[in-house]
Amino acid sequence: MSNIEIREEVHKYIDNSTDDIVAALYAMLKTYNHDNDEVVDIQEYNADIDRAMKAMDNGEFDLHDDVKKEFLK
């Protein structure tokens, strides 16, 4: 699969994801973006983790089996 195809596929997944998944992906991409020399502030990083943990505590997550089923569509 080419990089263009991968990008298009990722966009489709994002468009069909819950807000919590989009927020988690955003935090991950922001943290690991190698093209960006910006250093992630530790307080912002910890706040992102806290938000994700609260979402999980509130049951706002997708089960692995459900994600696999969606991925295989």
C-alpha angles and dihedrals in degrees: 000000000000123000089251091054091047091051091050091049092049090051090054091052092048092049090054098041130102119257090254092055091048090050091049092048091048092051091048094048092045090051096046101035102132093187090062119074091195112122114225111239111242092227091053090047092051091046089054090052091047091052091049092048092049090050090052091047088053091053093253100144141093123245117241092241091052092050090049091051091049091047093051095052 
